[in-house]
Amino acid sequence: MEEKQLYAIDRLEQAKRIILLAKEEMPAARKRIEKQLKKDPNEAKDWYQTLRAYQARLLAALEDCRLSL
């Protein structure tokens, strides 16, 4: 039982790190997209893909939280 608790705590700590990182990365990426839309729409598209990757990682972390509780 203790091993399962340690595993759950470890997963929750990993998810916390990912969530906190996304909290900073996602708004910065969004600002970059808005700035690049005016200059180079193709580069904005690349940043949009990056933002989508951050979003997917965030959603996976949230799912890990749900499964670990």
DOPA-242462 format. One record per atom (N, C-alpha, C): chain; atom name; residue in three letters; x, y negated, z negated. Coordinates in steps of 0.02 Angstrom, whole numbers, plus 32768, in hexadecimal, padded with zeros to 4 digits. Each point is the difference from the previous one (the first is absolute). Layout:
# residues N
{rec 'A'; 'CA'; 'ala'; {X; Y; Z}};
...
This chain:
# residues 69
{rec 'A'; 'N'; 'met'; {8029; 803C; 8000}};
{rec 'A'; 'CA'; 'met'; {7FD7; 7FC4; 8000}};
{rec 'A'; 'C'; 'met'; {802B; 7FC1; 8000}};
{rec 'A'; 'N'; 'glu'; {8036; 8000; 7FD9}};
{rec 'A'; 'CA'; 'glu'; {802C; 7FC6; 7FFC}};
{rec 'A'; 'C'; 'glu'; {801F; 7FF0; 8043}};
{rec 'A'; 'N'; 'glu'; {8013; 8034; 8026}};
{rec 'A'; 'CA'; 'glu'; {801E; 7FF5; 8041}};
{rec 'A'; 'C'; 'glu'; {7FCF; 7FDD; 802F}};
{rec 'A'; 'N'; 'lys'; {7FC0; 8012; 7FFE}};
{rec 'A'; 'CA'; 'lys'; {7FCE; 7FDF; 8029}};
{rec 'A'; 'C'; 'lys'; {7FF8; 7FB7; 7FEB}};
{rec 'A'; 'N'; 'gln'; {8003; 7FF3; 7FC0}};
{rec 'A'; 'CA'; 'gln'; {7FFA; 7FBB; 7FE8}};
{rec 'A'; 'C'; 'gln'; {803C; 7FD7; 8019}};
{rec 'A'; 'N'; 'leu'; {803C; 801D; 7FFB}};
{rec 'A'; 'CA'; 'leu'; {803B; 7FDC; 8017}};
{rec 'A'; 'C'; 'leu'; {7FFD; 7FF3; 804B}};
{rec 'A'; 'N'; 'tyr'; {7FE8; 8031; 8025}};
{rec 'A'; 'CA'; 'tyr'; {7FF8; 7FF7; 8048}};
{rec 'A'; 'C'; 'tyr'; {7FCF; 7FC8; 800F}};
{rec 'A'; 'N'; 'ala'; {7FC8; 7FFF; 7FDD}};
{rec 'A'; 'CA'; 'ala'; {7FCE; 7FCC; 800B}};
{rec 'A'; 'C'; 'ala'; {801B; 7FBB; 7FEF}};
{rec 'A'; 'N'; 'ile'; {8024; 7FFC; 7FC9}};
{rec 'A'; 'CA'; 'ile'; {801E; 7FC0; 7FEC}};
{rec 'A'; 'C'; 'ile'; {8032; 7FE9; 8034}};
{rec 'A'; 'N'; 'asp'; {8029; 802F; 8019}};
{rec 'A'; 'CA'; 'asp'; {8031; 7FEF; 8033}};
{rec 'A'; 'C'; 'asp'; {7FDD; 7FE6; 803F}};
{rec 'A'; 'N'; 'arg'; {7FCB; 8022; 8015}};
{rec 'A'; 'CA'; 'arg'; {7FDB; 7FEA; 803C}};
{rec 'A'; 'C'; 'arg'; {7FE1; 7FBC; 7FF6}};
{rec 'A'; 'N'; 'leu'; {7FE6; 7FF3; 7FC4}};
{rec 'A'; 'CA'; 'leu'; {7FE2; 7FBF; 7FF1}};
{rec 'A'; 'C'; 'leu'; {8035; 7FC9; 8001}};
{rec 'A'; 'N'; 'glu'; {803C; 800F; 7FE6}};
{rec 'A'; 'CA'; 'glu'; {8036; 7FCE; 8000}};
{rec 'A'; 'C'; 'glu'; {8016; 7FF1; 8048}};
{rec 'A'; 'N'; 'gln'; {8005; 8034; 8029}};
{rec 'A'; 'CA'; 'gln'; {8012; 7FF6; 8047}};
{rec 'A'; 'C'; 'gln'; {7FCB; 7FD5; 8022}};
{rec 'A'; 'N'; 'ala'; {7FC1; 800F; 7FF4}};
{rec 'A'; 'CA'; 'ala'; {7FCA; 7FDA; 801E}};
{rec 'A'; 'C'; 'ala'; {8002; 7FB7; 7FE9}};
{rec 'A'; 'N'; 'lys'; {8010; 7FF6; 7FC1}};
{rec 'A'; 'CA'; 'lys'; {8004; 7FBB; 7FE5}};
{rec 'A'; 'C'; 'lys'; {8036; 7FD9; 8026}};
{rec 'A'; 'N'; 'arg'; {8039; 801F; 800B}};
{rec 'A'; 'CA'; 'arg'; {8036; 7FDD; 8024}};
{rec 'A'; 'C'; 'arg'; {7FEA; 7FEE; 8047}};
{rec 'A'; 'N'; 'ile'; {7FDF; 802E; 8021}};
{rec 'A'; 'CA'; 'ile'; {7FE9; 7FF4; 8044}};
{rec 'A'; 'C'; 'ile'; {7FCC; 7FC8; 8002}};
{rec 'A'; 'N'; 'ile'; {7FD2; 8001; 7FD0}};
{rec 'A'; 'CA'; 'ile'; {7FCC; 7FCD; 7FFD}};
{rec 'A'; 'C'; 'ile'; {801E; 7FBB; 7FF3}};
{rec 'A'; 'N'; 'leu'; {802F; 7FFC; 7FD2}};
{rec 'A'; 'CA'; 'leu'; {8020; 7FC0; 7FF1}};
{rec 'A'; 'C'; 'leu'; {8028; 7FE6; 803C}};
{rec 'A'; 'N'; 'leu'; {8020; 802E; 8023}};
{rec 'A'; 'CA'; 'leu'; {8025; 7FEC; 803C}};
{rec 'A'; 'C'; 'leu'; {7FD1; 7FE7; 8036}};
{rec 'A'; 'N'; 'ala'; {7FC9; 8023; 8009}};
{rec 'A'; 'CA'; 'ala'; {7FCE; 7FEC; 8033}};
{rec 'A'; 'C'; 'ala'; {7FE2; 7FBC; 7FEF}};
{rec 'A'; 'N'; 'lys'; {7FF9; 7FF3; 7FC0}};
{rec 'A'; 'CA'; 'lys'; {7FE4; 7FC0; 7FE9}};
{rec 'A'; 'C'; 'lys'; {802A; 7FC6; 801A}};
{rec 'A'; 'N'; 'glu'; {8041; 800B; 8008}};
{rec 'A'; 'CA'; 'glu'; {802C; 7FCB; 8019}};
{rec 'A'; 'C'; 'glu'; {800A; 8005; 804C}};
{rec 'A'; 'N'; 'glu'; {8004; 803C; 801A}};
{rec 'A'; 'CA'; 'glu'; {800E; 800A; 8047}};
{rec 'A'; 'C'; 'glu'; {7FC6; 7FEC; 802D}};
{rec 'A'; 'N'; 'met'; {7FC4; 8012; 7FEC}};
{rec 'A'; 'CA'; 'met'; {7FC6; 7FF6; 802C}};
{rec 'A'; 'C'; 'met'; {7FF1; 7FB6; 800C}};
{rec 'A'; 'N'; 'pro'; {7FFD; 7FD6; 7FCE}};
{rec 'A'; 'CA'; 'pro'; {7FF4; 7FB9; 800E}};
{rec 'A'; 'C'; 'pro'; {8037; 7FE0; 802A}};
{rec 'A'; 'N'; 'ala'; {803E; 8015; 7FF4}};
{rec 'A'; 'CA'; 'ala'; {8038; 7FE5; 8027}};
{rec 'A'; 'C'; 'ala'; {7FFA; 8015; 804A}};
{rec 'A'; 'N'; 'ala'; {7FED; 803E; 800B}};
{rec 'A'; 'CA'; 'ala'; {7FF6; 8018; 8045}};
{rec 'A'; 'C'; 'ala'; {7FC7; 7FDB; 8021}};
{rec 'A'; 'N'; 'arg'; {7FCB; 7FF4; 7FDB}};
{rec 'A'; 'CA'; 'arg'; {7FC6; 7FDC; 801C}};
{rec 'A'; 'C'; 'arg'; {8014; 7FB9; 8015}};
{rec 'A'; 'N'; 'lys'; {8027; 7FDF; 7FD6}};
{rec 'A'; 'CA'; 'lys'; {8017; 7FBC; 8011}};
{rec 'A'; 'C'; 'lys'; {802C; 8002; 803E}};
{rec 'A'; 'N'; 'arg'; {802A; 8034; 8004}};
{rec 'A'; 'CA'; 'arg'; {802C; 8007; 803A}};
{rec 'A'; 'C'; 'arg'; {7FD7; 800A; 803F}};
{rec 'A'; 'N'; 'ile'; {7FCA; 8027; 7FFB}};
{rec 'A'; 'CA'; 'ile'; {7FD4; 800C; 803A}};
{rec 'A'; 'C'; 'ile'; {7FE1; 7FBD; 8017}};
{rec 'A'; 'N'; 'glu'; {7FE6; 7FDB; 7FD1}};
{rec 'A'; 'CA'; 'glu'; {7FE0; 7FC0; 8012}};
{rec 'A'; 'C'; 'glu'; {8032; 7FD0; 8020}};
{rec 'A'; 'N'; 'lys'; {803D; 7FFF; 7FE7}};
{rec 'A'; 'CA'; 'lys'; {8033; 7FD5; 801C}};
{rec 'A'; 'C'; 'lys'; {8013; 8017; 8047}};
{rec 'A'; 'N'; 'gln'; {8008; 8042; 8008}};
{rec 'A'; 'CA'; 'gln'; {8015; 801B; 8041}};
{rec 'A'; 'C'; 'gln'; {7FCA; 7FFD; 8035}};
{rec 'A'; 'N'; 'leu'; {7FC1; 7FFF; 7FEC}};
{rec 'A'; 'CA'; 'leu'; {7FCA; 7FFB; 8031}};
{rec 'A'; 'C'; 'leu'; {8006; 7FC0; 8029}};
{rec 'A'; 'N'; 'lys'; {8019; 7FCC; 7FE1}};
{rec 'A'; 'CA'; 'lys'; {8009; 7FC0; 8023}};
{rec 'A'; 'C'; 'lys'; {803C; 8002; 802F}};
{rec 'A'; 'N'; 'lys'; {8034; 8025; 7FED}};
{rec 'A'; 'CA'; 'lys'; {803E; 8001; 8027}};
{rec 'A'; 'C'; 'lys'; {8002; 8039; 8032}};
{rec 'A'; 'N'; 'asp'; {7FF8; 803D; 7FE7}};
{rec 'A'; 'CA'; 'asp'; {8009; 803B; 802B}};
{rec 'A'; 'C'; 'asp'; {7FCE; 8037; 7FEB}};
{rec 'A'; 'N'; 'pro'; {7FC9; 8005; 8025}};
{rec 'A'; 'CA'; 'pro'; {7FCD; 8031; 7FEF}};
{rec 'A'; 'C'; 'pro'; {801A; 8048; 7FFE}};
{rec 'A'; 'N'; 'asn'; {8031; 8010; 8029}};
{rec 'A'; 'CA'; 'asn'; {801B; 8044; 7FFF}};
{rec 'A'; 'C'; 'asn'; {8023; 800F; 7FBE}};
{rec 'A'; 'N'; 'glu'; {8026; 7FD1; 7FE7}};
{rec 'A'; 'CA'; 'glu'; {8021; 8009; 7FBF}};
{rec 'A'; 'C'; 'glu'; {7FCC; 8002; 7FC8}};
{rec 'A'; 'N'; 'ala'; {7FCC; 7FD9; 8007}};
{rec 'A'; 'CA'; 'ala'; {7FCA; 8002; 7FCF}};
{rec 'A'; 'C'; 'ala'; {7FE1; 8046; 7FFE}};
{rec 'A'; 'N'; 'lys'; {7FFA; 801F; 803A}};
{rec 'A'; 'CA'; 'lys'; {7FE5; 8044; 8003}};
{rec 'A'; 'C'; 'lys'; {802D; 8031; 7FDA}};
{rec 'A'; 'N'; 'asp'; {8041; 7FF7; 8006}};
{rec 'A'; 'CA'; 'asp'; {802F; 802A; 7FDB}};
{rec 'A'; 'C'; 'asp'; {7FF7; 7FF8; 7FB5}};
{rec 'A'; 'N'; 'trp'; {7FF8; 7FC1; 7FEA}};
{rec 'A'; 'CA'; 'trp'; {7FF5; 7FF3; 7FB9}};
{rec 'A'; 'C'; 'trp'; {7FBD; 801B; 7FE9}};
{rec 'A'; 'N'; 'tyr'; {7FCF; 7FFE; 802C}};
{rec 'A'; 'CA'; 'tyr'; {7FBF; 801D; 7FEF}};
{rec 'A'; 'C'; 'tyr'; {8006; 804B; 7FF4}};
{rec 'A'; 'N'; 'gln'; {8028; 8021; 8029}};
{rec 'A'; 'CA'; 'gln'; {800C; 8048; 7FF6}};
{rec 'A'; 'C'; 'gln'; {8023; 800D; 7FBD}};
{rec 'A'; 'N'; 'thr'; {802E; 7FD4; 7FEF}};
{rec 'A'; 'CA'; 'thr'; {8023; 8005; 7FC0}};
{rec 'A'; 'C'; 'thr'; {7FCE; 7FF7; 7FC7}};
{rec 'A'; 'N'; 'leu'; {7FD4; 7FCF; 8006}};
{rec 'A'; 'CA'; 'leu'; {7FCC; 7FF5; 7FCE}};
{rec 'A'; 'C'; 'leu'; {7FD3; 803D; 7FF8}};
{rec 'A'; 'N'; 'arg'; {7FEE; 801F; 8038}};
{rec 'A'; 'CA'; 'arg'; {7FD7; 803D; 7FFD}};
{rec 'A'; 'C'; 'arg'; {8025; 8038; 7FDD}};
{rec 'A'; 'N'; 'ala'; {8042; 8005; 8009}};
{rec 'A'; 'CA'; 'ala'; {8027; 8033; 7FDE}};
{rec 'A'; 'C'; 'ala'; {8000; 7FF3; 7FB5}};
{rec 'A'; 'N'; 'tyr'; {8007; 7FC0; 7FEC}};
{rec 'A'; 'CA'; 'tyr'; {7FFC; 7FEF; 7FB9}};
{rec 'A'; 'C'; 'tyr'; {7FBC; 8013; 7FE3}};
{rec 'A'; 'N'; 'gln'; {7FCD; 7FF2; 8027}};
{rec 'A'; 'CA'; 'gln'; {7FBC; 8010; 7FE9}};
{rec 'A'; 'C'; 'gln'; {7FF7; 804C; 7FF7}};
{rec 'A'; 'N'; 'ala'; {8019; 8026; 802F}};
{rec 'A'; 'CA'; 'ala'; {7FFB; 8049; 7FFB}};
{rec 'A'; 'C'; 'ala'; {8025; 801A; 7FC2}};
{rec 'A'; 'N'; 'arg'; {803B; 7FE3; 7FF4}};
{rec 'A'; 'CA'; 'arg'; {8027; 8014; 7FC6}};
{rec 'A'; 'C'; 'arg'; {7FDC; 7FEE; 7FBF}};
{rec 'A'; 'N'; 'leu'; {7FE1; 7FC5; 7FFF}};
{rec 'A'; 'CA'; 'leu'; {7FDA; 7FEB; 7FC6}};
{rec 'A'; 'C'; 'leu'; {7FC5; 802E; 7FF3}};
{rec 'A'; 'N'; 'leu'; {7FDB; 8011; 8034}};
{rec 'A'; 'CA'; 'leu'; {7FC7; 802C; 7FF9}};
{rec 'A'; 'C'; 'leu'; {8015; 8046; 7FE8}};
{rec 'A'; 'N'; 'ala'; {8038; 8018; 8018}};
{rec 'A'; 'CA'; 'ala'; {801A; 8041; 7FEA}};
{rec 'A'; 'C'; 'ala'; {8012; 7FFD; 7FB6}};
{rec 'A'; 'N'; 'ala'; {801D; 7FC9; 7FEA}};
{rec 'A'; 'CA'; 'ala'; {8012; 7FF8; 7FB9}};
{rec 'A'; 'C'; 'ala'; {7FC1; 7FFF; 7FD5}};
{rec 'A'; 'N'; 'leu'; {7FCD; 7FDD; 8017}};
{rec 'A'; 'CA'; 'leu'; {7FC2; 7FFF; 7FDB}};
{rec 'A'; 'C'; 'leu'; {7FDF; 8045; 7FFC}};
{rec 'A'; 'N'; 'glu'; {8005; 8025; 8035}};
{rec 'A'; 'CA'; 'glu'; {7FE6; 8044; 8000}};
{rec 'A'; 'C'; 'glu'; {8027; 802C; 7FCF}};
{rec 'A'; 'N'; 'asp'; {8042; 7FF7; 7FFE}};
{rec 'A'; 'CA'; 'asp'; {8029; 8024; 7FD0}};
{rec 'A'; 'C'; 'asp'; {7FEA; 7FF1; 7FB9}};
{rec 'A'; 'N'; 'cys'; {7FF1; 7FC1; 7FF3}};
{rec 'A'; 'CA'; 'cys'; {7FE7; 7FED; 7FBD}};
{rec 'A'; 'C'; 'cys'; {7FC0; 8026; 7FF0}};
{rec 'A'; 'N'; 'arg'; {7FD3; 8001; 802E}};
{rec 'A'; 'CA'; 'arg'; {7FC0; 8022; 7FF5}};
{rec 'A'; 'C'; 'arg'; {800B; 804A; 7FF2}};
{rec 'A'; 'N'; 'leu'; {802C; 801F; 8026}};
{rec 'A'; 'CA'; 'leu'; {800C; 8047; 7FF7}};
{rec 'A'; 'C'; 'leu'; {8026; 8010; 7FC0}};
{rec 'A'; 'N'; 'ser'; {8026; 7FD0; 7FE6}};
{rec 'A'; 'CA'; 'ser'; {8029; 800B; 7FC4}};
{rec 'A'; 'C'; 'ser'; {7FDB; 7FF3; 7FC0}};
{rec 'A'; 'N'; 'leu'; {7FC5; 7FE2; 8005}};
{rec 'A'; 'CA'; 'leu'; {7FDB; 7FF1; 7FC3}};
{rec 'A'; 'C'; 'leu'; {7FD2; 8038; 7FEB}};
